Structure formats: structure tokens, C-alpha cells
Amino acid sequence: MKKILQGVPVIFFCVLILMLVSCRRKNTSPGMETIHTLNLKWGKVALCGPADKQFGTVEFVTSCSQRAKKNFDLAIALLHSFEYDEAEKVFAKIINENPECAMAYWGVAMCNYHQVWPSPPTKAELEKGNKAISAAQSLTQKSKRETDYINAIGLFYKDWNKTDHRTRSLNFEKAMAEVYKKYPNDKEAAIFYALALDGAADPADKSFGNQRKAGTILTNLYTNEPNHPGIVHYIIHSYDYPELAALALPAARKYASIAPSSAHAQHMPSHIFTRLGLWNECIQSNLASISCAKCYAENAGIKGHWDEELHAMDYLVYAYLQKAENDLAKQQYNYLKTIREVYPVSFKDAYAFAAIPARYFLENKMWKEASNIEMHPRNFPWGNFPWQKAIIHFARLLGSVHTGNINLAKTELKSLHLIYDTLAAQKDVYKAGQVMIQIKTGEAWILFAERKMDEALQQMKMAADMEDKTEKSPVTPGEVLPAKELLADMLMQLNKPAEALAAYQADLKKHPNRFNGLYGAGVASEKTDNMEKAKYYYQQLTAIANSPGANRIELENARLFLKKEK
């Protein structure tokens, strides 16, 4: 007993004593008491299909009991597909049946990290992860390799209430680098190290050093592990950038078949499909994800809608809009308006609630409707999500400017400034920067409406330059409206079609096959008397927006041009 408790913090010592006393009184295992003490997710795992065939193939060697092996491998497979709630349930089951299994506590800590999410773990998640690591470190029945794994994630939770998220992420990445070097034949060490590289990547590093390194490690593993969910999943994350996306296309087309019961595995390939402008594949990916998410919510007994459903809806609407499938996009928007309860209340829900209506109206230049967007649902805690809330204010601002209501536009601009101040005070540099791009864009269009053309163009160019230096968040398929595309729109209105064409072309490199970008490039080419180039862009547009439901006036204009050019 002394060996087990050696080095254990006083608080955890008290908790453990209470657990043991309670176990004697109630004749229950210390595992279940640990589950309650750590407030672990517990209960029947909600799956859509047989677990051994639906989440890929994983083998993770531990010193835990042999009967725990099947559950441990399932938990790791779920973890690799970011099915965090379900993975934690399985780890909790292992703890209940085998409370001396230190790596099950490690698994709980990993489930509460969410390495590549745009928002850090909540206070409750950090507290849970920290307690789980304390429990894992207090147990003596573990190998040196397991100790290294546990101590590595322990560095992320160490001083979580005093040290910033990025510093702790870098500490974990460095520790996993040592685990990776120390155990060169441990493929899971390599896979988790690659994920740590992605999680600790510097958003300002346009050479993508961490991501390229992670991608190389994972690609080398893929040949011998073609059905491992983590390998293909993290290849997608590593290459989820315009400059690298083509490298992930084989993985994107494989991942969904490896883990067909994971809503995230069905959705994640659409990150790459979006980057490459493959709208049909993006649509099919997210329709499958939505169906899987609904299945999961039903099996898990979720009251309301699971956040993965809304996340996939955002990507789905974006793809529909690029194919001019306005009716299908509107159906999703109407459906969104019926949703009033979600689980968990998360950044993904907030983003979808804000972005879907903003996209629908702004992409279609429905300025009056954009100026009148309301926050939905009204009972949603919008104050906890200022970055997402800014999307609504930005849409209202652009809508107000284009309908001549400059005073309302300036009111919305003030709201954006307040949100920027909030995020800056929270030292959330990335999100504050995203809102500042919206502020500069809004200022530009207000100046434009006030006929201050030179100042307007200067501000719009500044916003476009800022956005060029910033990567989009993984939570979104793309900016609500790309700043470079808005710059091109302004140049067109200033009768500078040659400059506008250059801006459209630059934006299409980053956002290939965007409907408005292709149409704008076609019109700008016409204005510069370059009919061959206009023909090229209009042919691309009509090839992409080729479904019977495509119904935008711009598409009709492109078809008329092509008919005349025959």
C-alpha cells in the first residue's frame, strides 16, 4: 500500500482512502468508485453496427489483463476517430473491471485533450484529465513504456490552471517525440506523436513543418496498416491545407470505409474534398455523416441533436451552395431553424448555427435577408462563443452596407470591435485575428458606400493580406466569404476588371471551384476582352453546377455566353 501511495498528492490520497472505505462498506469494486470520483462518462456504448468491424483495426499492447485487451483496442480505435465520449465509456468499463490498469486512466486523459480542436479543453475536462493522470501515476503495475506514455500526457495537464494551453501542448509534443524515439517499433507511439505534432503546429508557420513531418511518419506506416483509423485520419489533419490537400486525397477516400460507424470518420474526408473543390464527394461524405450522427444520437439516448450532425450540416450547405443547389441548401437551413436543443453545447454547434444562415444569404447576395439574420436558438449561450457570434454581426454588416443602411452597418461594426476586445483580453490570438479580418472588411465596405474609394480599397487589401497569412479553422469548410474574393468584387465595382481577375484567380488557388469565384473570374475576363479565359471559367462553372437543381441567375448567364461562343 505504501508503494502504491508513494508520491501521490494529498487530495488524491484522501480520495483513494474514501474509495477504499466506500468499497468495504458497499462491497463494490474500487474501479466503479474511481469512475464516480473522476466523473467519467459511463454506460452502454452507443454504436451503429458491430464494434469489431466498424471502427478499424487497432492493436495496442498493454500490461492490463488479457480480458481487457478487446475493450482497450476498441477504446483506442474510438479515440483515433475522435469519438471521445464513447472511448471514455470503454476506458471507464476497463477501470471498473480492472482498476489496476494504469493505461485506462491514460486513455481517459487522452479523451479530454482534443488536440486539434480550435478550442482548448474546458475546466471540467482539464480537472478530469489531471485526476486521471494522477491515478495512473499512482499505480505500480505498469511497464516502463506505459509510464512514459502516462508521463507524456501528464505534462499537458501539469499546472493546467497556471500554464497556457499552447505551452502545455508543446510540452506534450516534445515528450511524445522522446517516446517515439525510445520505442521505434511501437506504431502507436508514432501515430500519437504525429497527432501531437499537428496539435502543436504553429498557425503562422506557412512552411507547415510540423504537418509535413507528421504526414511523412503516417504515410510510412500506412503501407503495413491500411485499416488503422488513426493513420488515415491524421494524414487528413496533417494535410488539411490548400498547399498540401492533394497529398491526403487517397486517405480521404479510404477513411470512411475503415470506420463506417463513426460520424466523424464519415465527415472528415470532406475536409480534403472541400480543399480541392470536389463538391459531389463532399456532399456524399456529409450526408453519410449526418445519417450516422442521427443513428448515434438515437442509440445514445441524446436529448436533442448531437453536435456532429450540425458540424456536417455546415460543410454540406457550403458544398450545396458551390453547386448552386439553393433549394437543397435552403432545406438544411430550414431544418436548422427547427433545432433548439443540442448535445454537447459546443463550439461546433455555435459555428453551425451562425455560419449556415450567413453562408446561405451572403453567397446568394441576398443582402436584405443577411441584414436581418437573428441569433438562433435564442436560448443558446451565445455569450460563451464570441467568435461564432461575430459571424452573425459580420453578415448583418455586409447586408446593411449593400442595402444602403450605413448606420446599421456601423452598429454591427461596433459589435465586432467589442467581440475583438473580448477575444484579445482572453489572449485568443487566432480568433481575435479572424474577427479583425471581418472588422477590416466591414470598414472597407462602409468606406466604399461612403464613396471613399481609395481608403476602401486600402482597407480591403489589408483584410485580404491578413487572411492570406491565416489558415482557416478546422471547424469550418471556409471563411463565410473569402476576403480576397470580396476584394475582387470591390475592384469589379470600381471598374478595374484586370485587377479583379488577378484577385479572383489568386483566391481560386486557395478556394478551388468556388461558384462566386469562378463566375467573377469569367465576368472579369469578359470585361478585359479575354473571351478564351471567360470561356474557360464559365465551362468550369457549368461543369461543377451541373445538377438539375442548380438554379442561380449567374449560371444562366454563363450558359448563354457559352452558347454564343460555340
C-alpha positions in Angstrom: 0.0 0.0 0.0 2.9 2.4 0.8 4.4 1.7 -2.6 1.1 2.4 -4.4 0.6 5.7 -2.5 4.2 6.9 -2.7 4.3 10.3 -4.3 0.5 10.6 -4.5 -0.9 14.1 -3.9 -2.7 14.6 -0.5 -6.0 15.3 -2.2 -5.8 12.1 -4.3 -4.7 10.1 -1.2 -7.9 11.3 0.6 -10.0 10.4 -2.4 -8.4 6.9 -2.7 -8.9 6.3 1.1 -12.6 7.3 0.7 -12.9 5.0 -2.3 -11.5 2.0 -0.4 -13.6 2.7 2.7 -16.7 3.0 0.5 -15.8 -0.2 -1.3 -15.7 -2.1 2.0 -19.0 -0.7 3.1 -20.8 -1.2 -0.1 -18.9 -4.3 -1.3 -18.2 -2.7 -4.7 -15.0 -2.5 -6.7 -12.7 0.5 -6.4 -13.0 0.8 -10.2 -16.6 1.9 -10.1 -15.8 4.3 -7.3 -13.0 5.8 -9.4 -15.4 6.2 -12.2 -17.7 8.3 -10.0 -14.9 10.2 -8.4 -13.5 11.2 -11.7 -17.0 11.9 -13.1 -16.2 9.6 -16.1 -18.7 9.0 -18.9 -20.2 5.7 -18.1 -22.9 3.5 -19.6 -23.6 1.4 -22.7 -21.5 2.3 -25.7 -23.7 3.7 -28.4 -22.7 2.1 -31.7 -24.3 1.7 -35.1 -23.1 -1.7 -36.1 -20.8 -4.4 -34.6 -17.9 -2.7 -32.8 -15.2 -5.1 -34.0 -15.9 -4.3 -37.7 -16.9 -0.7 -37.6 -14.0 1.4 -36.3 -10.9 -0.1 -38.0 -8.1 -2.3 -36.8 -6.1 -1.4 -33.8 -3.7 -3.4 -31.6 -2.3 -1.6 -28.5 -0.1 -3.6 -26.2 -0.6 -3.0 -22.5 0.2 -4.8 -19.2 -3.5 -4.9 -18.3 -5.4 -8.1 -18.1 -5.9 -10.2 -21.2 -9.7 -9.9 -20.9 -9.3 -6.1 -21.1 -7.5 -6.3 -24.5 -10.5 -6.3 -26.8 -12.1 -3.4 -25.0 -8.8 -1.5 -24.9 -8.3 -1.8 -28.6 -11.9 -0.7 -29.2 -11.3 2.3 -27.0 -8.2 3.3 -28.9 -10.0 2.9 -32.2 -12.7 5.2 -31.0 -10.2 7.6 -29.7 -8.4 7.7 -33.1 -11.7 8.7 -34.7 -12.3 11.4 -32.1 -15.3 9.6 -30.7 -14.3 10.9 -27.3 -17.4 10.2 -25.3 -17.7 6.6 -26.4 -14.0 6.0 -26.0 -14.2 7.3 -22.4 -17.1 4.9 -21.7 -15.0 2.0 -22.8 -12.0 3.1 -20.7 -14.4 3.5 -17.8 -15.6 0.0 -18.3 -12.0 -1.3 -18.2 -11.4 0.7 -15.0 -14.4 -0.8 -13.4 -13.3 -4.4 -14.3 -9.6 -3.8 -13.9 -8.9 -0.8 -11.6 -5.2 -1.5 -11.7 -5.0 -0.9 -15.4 -3.0 2.3 -15.5 -3.3 2.8 -19.2 -7.1 3.0 -18.9 -6.6 6.2 -16.9 -4.2 7.4 -19.5 -7.0 6.8 -22.1 -9.4 9.0 -20.0 -6.8 11.8 -20.0 -6.3 11.5 -23.8 -10.1 11.6 -24.3 -10.3 15.0 -22.6 -7.4 16.7 -24.6 -8.9 17.1 -28.1 -5.6 18.0 -29.7 -6.5 19.6 -33.0 -9.8 21.2 -31.9 -9.8 25.0 -32.3 -10.9 25.5 -28.6 -8.9 24.1 -25.6 -10.4 21.7 -23.1 -12.9 23.1 -20.6 -12.1 23.5 -16.9 -14.1 20.3 -16.1 -12.2 18.4 -18.8 -8.8 19.6 -17.6 -9.7 18.7 -14.0 -10.8 15.2 -15.1 -7.7 14.6 -17.2 -5.5 15.8 -14.4 -7.1 13.5 -11.8 -7.0 10.5 -14.3 -3.2 11.1 -14.8 -2.7 11.3 -11.0 -4.4 7.9 -10.7 -2.4 6.4 -13.5 0.9 7.7 -12.0 0.0 6.3 -8.5 -0.4 2.7 -9.8 2.7 0.5 -9.8 1.5 -2.3 -12.2 2.7 -0.7 -15.4 5.6 -1.1 -17.8 8.3 1.5 -18.4 6.8 2.1 -21.8 3.4 2.7 -20.2 5.0 5.0 -17.7 6.5 7.1 -20.5 3.1 7.4 -22.2 1.4 8.4 -19.0 4.1 11.0 -18.1 4.0 12.5 -21.5 0.3 13.4 -21.4 0.9 14.3 -17.7 2.9 17.2 -19.0 -0.1 18.6 -20.8 -2.2 18.6 -17.6 0.6 19.7 -15.3 -0.2 23.2 -13.9 -3.1 23.5 -16.3 -4.6 26.3 -14.2 -1.3 28.3 -14.4 0.3 27.5 -17.8 -1.3 28.4 -21.1 -2.7 25.8 -23.5 -0.1 26.2 -26.2 2.9 25.8 -23.8 1.4 22.6 -22.4 0.7 21.3 -25.9 4.3 21.9 -26.9 5.4 20.1 -23.7 3.3 17.1 -24.7 4.7 17.1 -28.2 8.3 17.2 -27.0 7.6 14.3 -24.6 5.9 12.2 -27.3 8.9 12.8 -29.5 11.0 11.1 -26.9 8.6 8.2 -26.6 8.7 7.9 -30.4 12.5 7.8 -30.5 12.7 5.4 -27.5 10.2 2.8 -29.0 10.9 2.8 -32.7 8.8 -0.4 -33.3 5.8 1.0 -31.4 3.4 2.1 -34.2 1.0 3.7 -31.7 3.8 5.9 -30.4 4.5 7.1 -33.9 0.8 7.7 -34.5 0.2 9.7 -31.3 3.4 11.6 -31.9 2.2 12.6 -35.4 -1.0 13.8 -33.8 0.9 15.7 -31.2 2.9 17.4 -34.0 -0.3 18.5 -35.6 -1.8 19.7 -32.3 1.3 21.8 -31.5 1.8 23.2 -35.0 2.3 27.0 -35.2 -0.6 28.5 -37.1 1.7 31.2 -38.5 4.2 28.6 -40.0 3.4 28.7 -43.7 6.1 26.0 -44.3 3.9 23.5 -42.4 6.9 22.0 -40.8 5.1 20.0 -38.2 2.3 18.9 -40.5 4.8 17.7 -43.2 6.7 15.7 -40.6 3.6 14.2 -39.2 2.3 13.3 -42.7 5.6 11.6 -43.5 5.5 9.5 -40.4 1.9 8.4 -41.0 2.4 7.7 -44.7 5.3 5.4 -44.0 3.1 3.5 -41.6 0.1 3.3 -43.9 1.5 0.6 -46.2 1.6 -2.0 -43.4 -1.5 -0.7 -41.6 -4.1 0.1 -44.3 -7.1 -0.3 -41.9 -5.8 1.7 -39.0 -8.2 4.6 -38.3 -5.7 6.9 -36.7 -3.2 6.7 -39.6 -5.6 7.8 -42.4 -7.4 10.2 -40.0 -4.3 12.1 -39.0 -3.0 12.1 -42.6 -6.1 14.2 -43.4 -5.5 16.5 -40.5 -1.8 16.9 -41.4 -2.6 17.9 -45.0 -5.7 19.9 -44.4 -4.3 23.0 -46.1 -4.7 24.2 -49.7 -1.0 23.7 -50.4 -1.0 20.1 -49.1 -4.5 18.8 -49.6 -3.8 16.7 -52.7 -1.4 14.6 -50.6 -4.4 13.5 -48.4 -6.8 12.6 -51.2 -6.1 8.8 -51.1 -6.6 8.8 -47.3 -9.7 10.9 -47.6 -11.2 8.3 -50.0 -10.3 5.4 -47.6 -11.1 6.7 -44.1 -14.9 6.4 -44.3 -14.8 2.7 -45.2 -12.4 1.9 -42.4 -14.7 3.3 -39.7 -18.2 3.4 -41.2 -19.9 3.6 -37.8 -18.1 6.8 -36.9 -19.9 10.0 -37.8 -16.6 11.9 -37.7 -14.9 9.3 -40.0 -17.7 9.8 -42.5 -17.3 13.6 -42.3 -13.6 14.1 -42.0 -12.8 13.2 -45.7 -14.9 16.2 -46.7 -12.2 18.5 -45.3 -10.0 17.4 -48.2 -12.8 17.3 -50.7 -13.6 20.9 -49.7 -10.0 22.0 -50.1 -9.9 20.5 -53.6 -13.4 21.7 -54.7 -14.7 18.1 -55.1 -18.3 19.1 -54.2 -20.1 15.8 -55.1 -17.8 13.8 -52.8 -18.1 16.4 -50.1 -21.9 16.2 -50.3 -21.9 12.4 -50.1 -19.5 12.4 -47.2 -21.6 14.8 -45.1 -24.9 13.1 -45.9 -23.4 9.9 -44.6 -22.0 11.7 -41.5 -25.4 13.2 -40.7 -27.1 9.9 -41.0 -24.5 8.3 -38.7 -24.8 11.1 -36.2 -28.6 10.7 -36.0 -28.1 7.0 -35.5 -25.6 7.6 -32.7 -27.8 10.2 -31.0 -30.8 7.7 -31.0 -28.7 4.8 -29.7 -27.0 7.0 -27.0 -30.4 8.5 -25.9 -29.2 12.0 -26.6 -31.9 14.6 -26.0 -31.8 16.9 -29.0 -29.2 16.8 -31.7 -25.6 15.7 -31.5 -23.1 18.3 -32.4 -21.5 16.1 -35.1 -24.8 16.4 -37.0 -24.6 20.2 -37.1 -20.9 20.2 -37.9 -21.6 18.0 -41.0 -24.5 20.2 -42.0 -22.3 23.3 -42.2 -20.0 21.5 -44.7 -23.0 20.2 -46.6 -24.6 23.6 -47.0 -21.3 25.0 -48.2 -21.0 22.3 -50.8 -24.6 22.7 -52.0 -24.0 26.4 -52.4 -20.9 25.9 -54.6 -23.1 23.7 -56.9 -25.9 26.3 -57.0 -28.1 23.8 -55.2 -30.0 26.6 -53.5 -33.1 24.5 -52.8 -31.2 21.8 -51.0 -29.2 24.4 -49.1 -32.4 26.1 -48.0 -33.8 22.8 -46.9 -30.9 22.4 -44.5 -31.3 26.0 -43.3 -35.0 25.4 -42.6 -34.1 22.2 -40.8 -31.5 24.1 -38.7 -34.2 26.5 -37.6 -36.2 23.6 -36.0 -33.2 22.6 -33.8 -33.4 24.1 -30.4 -31.5 21.6 -28.2 -28.0 20.2 -28.9 -25.6 18.0 -27.1 -23.0 18.8 -26.1 -23.3 22.6 -26.3 -20.0 23.2 -28.1 -18.1 25.4 -30.5 -19.3 23.2 -33.4 -22.9 23.8 -32.6 -22.3 27.6 -32.3 -20.4 27.7 -35.6 -23.1 25.8 -37.5 -25.9 28.0 -36.0 -24.1 31.1 -37.1 -22.5 30.1 -40.4 -25.3 28.2 -42.1 -27.7 31.2 -42.4 -24.8 33.6 -43.1 -23.5 31.4 -45.9 -26.9 30.9 -47.5 -27.7 34.6 -47.7 -24.2 36.0 -48.4 -23.3 33.5 -51.1 -26.5 34.3 -52.9 -26.1 38.1 -52.3 -29.4 38.2 -50.5 -28.4 41.4 -48.8 -31.7 42.3 -47.2 -32.1 38.9 -45.6 -28.5 38.9 -44.4 -29.0 42.3 -42.7 -31.9 40.8 -40.7 -30.4 37.5 -39.5 -31.4 36.6 -36.0 -29.5 34.6 -33.4 -30.9 31.1 -33.3 -31.7 29.4 -31.0 -32.5 32.2 -28.6 -31.8 30.1 -25.6 -28.3 29.2 -26.8 -25.4 30.5 -24.6 -24.0 32.8 -27.3 -22.0 34.8 -24.7 -19.7 31.7 -24.4 -19.0 31.8 -28.1 -18.0 35.3 -29.2 -16.1 34.2 -32.3 -19.1 32.4 -33.7 -21.4 35.2 -32.7 -19.2 37.6 -34.7 -20.3 35.8 -37.9 -23.8 37.0 -37.5 -22.7 40.6 -36.9 -20.4 40.3 -40.0 -23.3 39.0 -42.2 -25.6 41.8 -40.9 -22.9 44.4 -41.6 -22.4 43.3 -45.2 -26.2 43.0 -45.7 -26.7 46.5 -44.3 -24.0 48.1 -46.4 -25.4 46.6 -49.6 -28.9 47.8 -48.8 -27.8 51.3 -48.0 -28.3 51.2 -44.3 -24.9 52.6 -43.3 -26.0 53.4 -39.7 -26.9 49.8 -39.0 -23.7 48.7 -40.6 -21.7 50.9 -38.3 -23.7 49.5 -35.3 -22.7 46.0 -36.3 -19.1 47.1 -36.7 -19.1 48.3 -33.1 -20.3 44.9 -32.1 -17.4 43.3 -33.9 -15.0 45.6 -32.1 -16.4 44.6 -28.8 -16.0 40.9 -29.7 -12.5 41.5 -30.8 -11.7 43.2 -27.4 -13.2 40.2 -25.6 -11.1 37.7 -27.5 -7.9 39.8 -27.2 -8.5 40.1 -23.4 -8.8 36.3 -23.4 -5.5 36.1 -25.3 -7.2 34.1 -28.0 -4.9 35.4 -30.7 -6.3 33.3 -33.6 -9.9 34.1 -33.1 -9.2 37.7 -32.4 -7.3 37.8 -35.7 -10.3 36.3 -37.5 -12.6 38.9 -36.1 -10.1 41.6 -37.1 -10.3 40.5 -40.7 -14.0 40.9 -40.5 -13.6 44.3 -39.0 -11.2 45.5 -41.8 -13.6 44.0 -44.4 -16.6 45.8 -42.8 -14.7 49.1 -42.6 -13.7 48.8 -46.2 -17.3 48.3 -47.4 -18.6 51.1 -45.2 -16.0 53.4 -46.7 -17.0 52.2 -50.2 -20.6 53.0 -49.5 -19.5 56.5 -48.4 -17.7 56.9 -51.7 -14.2 57.0 -50.1 -12.9 54.6 -52.7 -9.1 54.8 -52.2 -9.5 54.2 -48.4 -12.0 51.4 -49.0 -9.6 49.6 -51.4 -6.7 50.1 -49.0 -8.7 48.5 -46.1 -10.0 45.7 -48.3 -6.5 44.8 -49.4 -5.3 44.9 -45.8 -8.1 42.4 -44.9 -7.2 40.1 -47.8 -3.5 40.2 -46.9 -4.3 39.3 -43.3 -6.5 36.4 -44.4 -3.7 35.1 -46.8 -1.4 34.8 -43.8 -4.0 32.9 -41.7 -5.3 29.4 -42.1 -9.0 28.6 -41.6 -10.1 26.8 -38.5 -10.7 23.1 -38.8 -14.3 23.7 -37.6 -15.3 25.4 -40.9 -15.2 24.5 -44.6 -14.0 28.0 -45.2 -14.5 31.7 -44.5 -18.1 32.8 -44.7 -16.9 35.0 -47.7 -13.2 34.9 -48.6 -11.6 38.4 -48.2 -9.7 38.1 -51.5 -13.0 37.3 -53.3 -14.6 40.4 -51.7 -11.6 42.4 -52.8 -12.1 41.2 -56.3 -15.8 42.1 -56.1 -14.9 45.6 -55.0 -12.4 46.0 -57.8 -15.1 45.0 -60.3 -17.4 47.7 -58.9 -14.6 50.2 -59.3 -14.3 49.1 -62.9 -10.9 47.6 -62.5 -11.5 44.2 -64.2 -7.9 43.3 -64.8 -7.0 43.7 -61.1 -10.2 42.0 -60.2 -9.4 39.0 -62.4 -6.0 38.7 -60.7 -7.7 38.7 -57.3 -10.3 36.1 -58.3 -7.5 33.9 -59.7 -5.5 34.2 -56.5 -8.5 33.3 -54.4 -9.4 30.3 -56.6 -5.9 28.8 -55.9 -6.8 28.8 -52.2 -10.5 28.0 -52.7 -10.8 26.0 -55.9 -14.1 25.7 -57.7 -16.0 28.3 -55.6 -19.1 29.3 -57.5 -18.8 33.0 -57.0 -15.0 33.0 -57.7 -15.4 31.1 -61.0 -18.3 33.4 -62.1 -16.5 36.5 -61.0 -13.4 35.4 -62.9 -15.5 34.8 -66.0 -17.1 38.2 -65.9 -13.8 39.9 -65.2 -12.3 38.1 -68.2 -15.2 39.3 -70.4 -14.6 42.8 -69.2 -10.9 42.6 -70.3 -12.0 41.2 -73.7 -10.3 37.9 -72.9 -13.1 35.6 -74.3 -11.0 32.4 -74.2 -10.4 32.9 -70.5 -14.0 33.7 -69.9 -15.0 30.6 -71.7 -12.6 28.6 -69.5 -14.1 29.8 -66.3 -17.7 29.5 -67.5 -17.1 26.0 -68.6 -15.7 25.1 -65.2 -18.7 26.7 -63.6 -21.3 24.9 -65.6 -19.4 21.6 -65.2 -19.5 22.0 -61.4 -23.0 23.3 -61.1 -24.4 20.6 -63.4 -27.2 19.1 -61.4 -30.9 19.6 -62.3 -31.5 21.6 -59.1 -28.8 24.3 -59.9 -30.8 27.5 -60.3 -28.8 30.7 -60.0 -29.1 33.5 -62.5 -25.3 33.6 -62.8 -25.3 30.1 -64.1 -27.8 31.1 -66.8 -25.6 34.0 -67.8 -22.6 31.6 -68.1 -24.6 29.2 -70.2 -25.8 32.0 -72.5 -22.2 33.1 -73.0 -21.0 29.6 -73.9 -23.9 29.2 -76.3 -22.9 32.4 -78.2 -19.2 31.3 -78.3 -20.0 28.0 -80.0 
